């Protein structure tokens, strides 16, 4: 009888140890899974990768500075409790506050990805006022001319203005020159010709690739 008790006791211990080890493995797997999730922060900048053709490709053609940065759109993340929104200026809807899930879906539907950038720690203090400023600009129409205008905004223009008080970004002379030919990109030549406007070569402006290249930002990861 005593041998049975000893055997039974050993089996109980083995079952308990096995159960504890199983729980530990599950916890380790769960922790690893969670560590791979993006921890979004208020004021994060969401950059959208550029396409190779059309307006997206034309923007990237004359503004891309490095292979790692190839973007044609940008928005500011705003966290309100457990809800998250993107403050941005887009052709459809103008300057708007869009639910993050809808924003991500729109990009994925177009075959584009979202890359998260974040202000470096020493510039984080600029975020509250920038988010407040961005909210004050909502409702303005989209600037389809891409020439700075106080009554309408395009995507990088919207973001630059939001952070302007803290000098996070800077306006630079725009260029529409195709680096491969040294001449004005054919898309932009026709684009402004149809609008009866002169190509605004050299005028101050900004673009997503330029903002992504700021030394005040750090790339976090893909969404």
PyMOL commands that set and color helices and strands:
alter all, ss='L'
color gray80, all
select helices_A, chain A and resi 2-35+54-63+100-109+121-136+155-162+164-166+186-194+208-212
alter helices_A, ss='H'
color red, helices_A
select strands_A, chain A and resi 45-49+71-80+83-90+94-99+114-119+141-142+152-153+172-173+204-205+217-222
alter strands_A, ss='S'
color yellow, strands_A
deselect
rebuild
show_as cartoon
